[in-house]
Amino acid sequence: MRVGLTDEHTLEDGGGTWNIDKDSAVQDTKGSSKSFPKPETRHLSEHKNIARCARFSPDGKFVATGSADTSIKLFEISKIKQMMLPDSKEGPVRPVIRTFYDHVQPINDLDFHPQSTVLISGAKDNTINLSVFTYRYGENRCFVFGVELTDIFTLCLKCVHRFFDFSKATAKRAFRVIQDTHNVRSVSFHPSGDFLLAGTDHPIAHLYDVNTFQCYLSANTPEIGVNGAINQVRYSSTGGMYVTASKDGAIRLWDGVSASCVRAIADAHGTAEATSACFTKDQRFVLSCGKDSAVKLWEIGTGRLVKQYLGATHTQFRCQAVFNDTEEFVLSIDEPSNEIVIWDALTADKVGKWPSNHIGAPRWIEHSPTEAAFISCGTDRSVRFWKENL
């Protein structure tokens, strides 16, 4: 079976190999581990309740955080860096450029549109909100998904959805609200920006057309038990595949075109929840994390376990494991010690373990896609920015 990718990115059932022209940053090799110097960190802001999730924009210029207080904070990275300078002559810098209040229950996940200044959020109130966080300054016009502001405003009226006035740069409400049938646990934009996936309490990801907001479900799905709720869904870099991490401990790989399940690793984390999963940039591997305190690297073509990153305990929260921007390191959280743990991605050796500076273990960790920096969110309601000195 050929998965919906380009010819040089094809998965063949049985053969179990990926035909990739370039070498992967993560390979099944051994060698000396790289060092990871202690990063500089700074408290950015606090929510009024637990900070539950975070997401960087694809260009790395913004980061958003979501909270149990139902709010979303949007930060500008350049302002964060300015705030971290030892001698700032411009006075106090406020890195939060917008706060959105539109959900009525805790925020579960966030994502940025790959081309437009649109932020989506999924929450326990069964909704997916789309919010514009900037517009073309100097013009009293805004374009989202190629449609002018006034057209979207009319569309919202016709569909009887909540909306806000885009002409105000301080807008705090979503311009579009999608009502799902389940608790929305995770959201992910397709790289084209034309589709978005919602991982919910339903075992199959819900696919939405961004232009029509129609929802589609795959008709070709495996048997998934009653505990198959999706903790996280993420597209690959081309959108040819997506991965789901589920409460039943499984990692499942899906064709990005047909939405068919092309590989299921049913016991990826045993009977413990699989809490996160993400692709390497070359789409050869998937990094997963679970409540069995394991961080694992899987070869997509064969389903083979390639690496295990051991030495961090996470059994309580929806813990994340992420690569740094170059995929040389893997980062996750040790809940008992309240520390951030770093491994060399190639050797799987632990190369760093630093106090999180949160009161209580962090709930989420998210790395910038473009530079040596990451965000941590805490049960203590705080948001911290980490700048790596590599």
N, C-alpha and C positions, 0 to 999 in steps of 0.2 A: 504494500500500500504506500502510495506516495503522498507525503504530507504537503499542505499548501504553502510551499516555500519556493524560492528560486532554484534553478537546477544545481547550483553549487551548494545549496543547503537542503539536502533531501534525506529523509529518514526511511530506511527500507526495513520492513518487518522481516524477521528471520535473520537477515544479514547483520542487523544491529550496528550499522556504522554510519557515521556522518561524513559526508564529503565536503570538507571545508578547505578552502584554498590557503587561508592563513593559519598560523599556529595559534593555539589557545594560550591565554595567559595562565591558565590552570591546567597542568598536565600531571600524569601519574609518574612523577619523578621524585627522586630524593636528592638532597644536597644540604649545604649549610643554610641555616635560617637567617633571614634578614632581621635587623634590629628595628624596633619601633620606639623612638624616643617619647617620653611622656609629653602629651599634648598640653597646650595652654587652654584653659577653659574660663568661661564667663557666664554668670547668671544673666539671662536676657529679660525674662518676664515671668509673671505668674498668672495662672488661671484661678478661678474661684473654687475649682474642684480639681480632681485628678487630671493631669495632662496625659491623654491616652494614646495619641498617635501624632505622626509628623510626616511631611513629604516635601522634598525639594522640587522646584521646577526643573524641566529638562535642561535649561541653560544654566542652572545653578545660581540664578540671580535672586531667587525668592525661596522662602521656606514657610510652610504653613503648619500650624499645630491645632489639634482638636482636643476637646476636653469633655469630661463628664458634666461640666456646667453648661453644656450645649453650645458653647461659643467656639469660634475659629479665629485664631490670630494669624495675621499675615506679616512676615518680617522681610525686610529688604537686606540682602547680604552685605551690600556696600555700607549700609548704615551700621550693621553689626561690627564690621571690621573697623569702621571709624570709631565706634564706641570702645573698641579694645585697644586703641592707640594709647600709649602711656601719657602723652601730653596733647590732649585735644584742645585746640584754642577756640573752638566754636561752641563751647559750653556743652551742656548735657545733650546727648544724642538719643533720640527715641527710635529704636529699630522697628517697632510695631507700626506699620503704615495703615493697617485696616483691621477692624474686628467685625466679624459677621455674627449676627444673632438671628437664626432662622429655624433651627431644629428645636424640638421640645424634649428630646431625650439625648443621652450621651453620644458623642461622635465616635465612630469606629475606625474610619479610614478616610484618606484624602488623596486626590491626584490632580495634576495640572494638565490642561489641554496642551498638546505638543506644539501648536502654532499660535493659538489665541490666548489672550489674557483671561482665561476662564479657569475657575477652580471648582472641582466637584467634591462633594462630601457625602458619605454614607453614615447612617445613624440607626440607633435602636428604634426610632420612631417609624421604621419601614420606608424612609424617604431617601432620595438622592437629590441633593440640591446643586444647582449650577449657579455660580456667582462670578460676576465680572469684577476684577479688582483694579482695573485702570482703564483709561480710554485715551483717545488721541487728543492730547493737550493742545489747546489753541483752536480746536474745532468743537462745535457743539454737536458732534456726531459720534456714534460708536458702532463698530462692526463686530459681530460675533458669528462664527461659522459662515462668513460671507454675506450675512444679512444685516441690513442697517437697523439701528436701534428702534426706529419707529415701527418697522415691520415686526420685530420681535415683541414689542410692546403690544401690538394688535393681536399677535398670535397668543400671547398670554391671556388677554382678555377673552378671546374666543374659547380657549381651553379651560377657563375658570381656574387658573393657577395663580399662585402668589407671584408678585413681581415688585420691582422698585424702579425709581426714576434714575436712569443711567447718567443723566446729565450732572448729577451730584457726585463729586469725587468721594464723598463720605458715605456713600450708600452702604447700608448694613444688612440688606435683605437679598435673598437669591432672586434671580430673574426667572428661574424656571425650577419647578419642583416635580420630580417624578415619584409617584406613589407606587411602591412595590408591595407585594403581598407578604413579604417576610422581613425580618430584622436584617438590615443591610450591613454585613460584617466587613466587606472589603470592596473597593472599586478600583478599576484600572482602565485608562484610555488606550485604545488602539493607537499605534504610532502614527497612523494617518489622521487621527482625530475624528474620524467618521463614525466610530463605534465606541461603546464603553461596556465593560463587563461589571456585573455586580455579583459578588459572592455573598450568599445569604444563608439563612437557616435551611433553605432548600438544598439538596445535595448536588444540584446541577446549576452552574453559573447562568445568570440571566444576561442575555446579550441585548443591548439597546442600540437602535439606529439613532445617532445624534440629531439627524435632520428631521426625522419623523417622530422620534421618541417611541416607536413601536418596540415591543419586547418579543424576543425569540428564544425558544428553548430547543435544544438538540433532541431529535427524534431517535438518535442512535446512541444510547447511553448504556453503560454497564449496570449490573445490579449493585446498588449501593444501599447499605442498611439504614436503619432509622437514625443512626448517629453520624450521618454523613454531612452535617452542616459544614460550610466552608469558612475557615478562619482567614484565608488569604487567597486572592487571585491576582496573577501578574502575567502580562503579555511579555513575549520575547521581544528582542530589539527590532525585528522586522514585522512582528505581528503574525508570523506564520504559525506560531504555537502559543498556547497559554498554559499555565500550570495552576493547580489548585492544591492547597494544603487544608486537610479536613480534620474534623474532630474525631473521626474514627481512626486516626493515625496514618492515613494514606496520603501519598503524593500521586496526583494524576496529571498526565500530559494530554492536551487536547489539540486537535487540528484547528488552526485559526480560521480556516475557510469553511469546513464542513461541520465544525464543532463536535466531531467524533472523538471519543477517547481512544488515543493511539497507544497509550501505555499507562498501566496502573501499578504502582508499587504499594501493594495493599498493606504490608507490614513495615513501612518505612520507619515508623517510630513505635512499633509494637501496638500495644493497646492504649498508649498515651496519645494525646492530641498532637497533631502536626500543626504548628502555630505560624510558620512562615515558609515561603518558598520563592526563589527568584532565579532567573537564568544568568549564566555568564554571557558576556557580550557576544561571543561567537556562537552561542546557542548549543554548545556541545555538552554542557553540564547544568545541573540544577543544584543550588544550595538550599538545604532545608533545616528547620529547627523544630524541636518538639518538647513537650512537657516530660519526656523521658531524660531530659538533661543532655540530649545529644544534638550536635550540629554535624550534618552529613553532606557529602558531595556525591552526586549521582551522575553517571554517564547516561545521557538521554538515549543513545542508540541501542544500548543493551539493558538498561535498568540496573547496571552493576554499581555497587557501592565502591567508590574510588578512595574517599578519604573520610576519616572521622576526626573531628576536632573536640578533644576531651578536656575536662578540667573546669567546666563551668556548670553550676547547678541551676536549673530553671524548671520548676514544677508547678508554680502558682499562676503566673501571668501569661499573657499572649506574647511571649518573648520573641524577639527578632534576631536573626543572624544575617549579617550583610557583608558584602565585599567593600573594600575601600575603592576609590575611583580608578585605581590601576589594576585592581583585582590581585594584588600581591599579598593582601592581608584579609583576614576574616575577623569580624568584630561581633561580640555578643555580650550577654550580661550574666553575672553570677549573683543570684538573688541573696543567698545567705550572707555573703561578705559585702554586698552592696558595691560591687566593683564591675568595671568594664574590662572584658578579657579580649586579648588580641592574639591571633595565631598567624603564623606564616602559612599562606594558602598552599604552597607547594609541599612543604615538609610536614605540615600539621603540628609543628612544635608551637607551644605557647611562648610568645615573645614579649608579652606585656600584660600587666594586670594593675589597673589604676583605680583609686577611689572615685566613685561617681560624683561625689560632692552633693548628692541628693540625700534627703532624709528618708531612708527606706529605699528599696531597690527601684531602679528605673523601670518604667513600664514599656518604653519604646526606644529604639536607637535607629537612626536613619543617616546614611552617609551621602554627602554631596556627590553627584555624578560627574562633576567637573574639576574638583580640587580636593586637597587634603584637609577636609573639615567634615564634622558630623554634628548631629543634634541628638540630645537625650531628653526624654520627658519623664517626669516622676510622679509617684504617688503623693509626693509633697507639693504637687500643683505646679512645680517650677519647670522652666525650659532652660536648658544650658546649651551653649555653643562651644564646640571643641575645635581648635585649630592645631593641626598636626605639624610638628617641626621636623619633617623628614629630610 
